[in-house]
Amino acid sequence: MGQLKQWRDQQWVRIGTDGKIKGPCGTSKDKKNPDRCLPKAKAQSLSQSERATTARKKKKAGATGQQVVSNTPKAKVKTAKVGGMIRENHKGCGAVMGNRRKKTLYVRGSKNG
């Protein structure tokens, strides 16, 4: 499954400056300075105060005209770059697969992978 499809299939929710989940992303009445949106799973994993902090950061920067505002460290959505299962190309057995690459599945950072 492609990255864009995975991203679209996540349920994105809108976070108010009070830290409450307000509804689906894209339903903010203020189109010039919209609310913070996060995947539902990520939003539910944060405390209400952590959600409020990231929403206030977005609103404050948006009021100055900034369109893209990064999340607070706790609200950052982690991807496979940071950890998890990753497929990477590795050299195969030179005698048998001299001109090919094989895909090996391992957890980045583990010594067994």
Backbone hydrogen bonds, N-H to C=O, Kabsch-Sander energy under -0.5 kcal/mol:
donor,donor_aa,acceptor,acceptor_aa,energy
6,Q,2,G,-2.2
7,W,3,Q,-2.3
8,R,4,L,-2.5
9,D,5,K,-2.2
10,Q,6,Q,-0.8
10,Q,7,W,-0.6
12,W,10,Q,-0.8
13,V,38,L,-3.0
14,R,23,G,-3.5
15,I,36,R,-3.3
16,G,20,K,-2.5
19,G,16,G,-2.2
22,K,14,R,-3.0
22,K,20,K,-0.6
23,G,14,R,-0.8
25,C,12,W,-1.9
27,T,24,P,-1.1
31,K,29,K,-1.2
36,R,15,I,-0.9
38,L,13,V,-2.1
40,K,11,Q,-3.7
43,A,39,P,-2.7
44,Q,40,K,-2.5
45,S,41,A,-1.1
46,L,42,K,-0.8
46,L,43,A,-0.7
51,R,47,S,-2.3
52,A,48,Q,-2.3
53,T,49,S,-2.1
54,T,50,E,-1.9
55,A,51,R,-2.1
56,R,52,A,-2.7
57,K,53,T,-2.0
58,K,54,T,-1.8
59,K,55,A,-2.4
60,K,56,R,-2.7
61,A,57,K,-2.1
62,G,58,K,-2.6
63,A,59,K,-1.7
64,T,60,K,-0.6
64,T,61,A,-0.8
65,G,62,G,-1.4
66,Q,61,A,-1.9
69,V,67,Q,-0.6
75,A,72,T,-0.9
76,K,72,T,-0.8
76,K,73,P,-0.7
78,K,76,K,-0.7
82,V,79,T,-1.7
83,G,79,T,-0.8
86,I,106,Y,-1.9
88,E,86,I,-0.5
88,E,104,T,-1.3
90,H,102,K,-2.0
92,G,100,R,-0.9
97,M,93,C,-3.5
100,R,97,M,-1.2
102,K,90,H,-1.9
104,T,88,E,-1.7
106,Y,86,I,-1.6
106,Y,104,T,-0.5
108,R,84,G,-1.2
108,R,106,Y,-0.6
110,S,107,V,-2.0
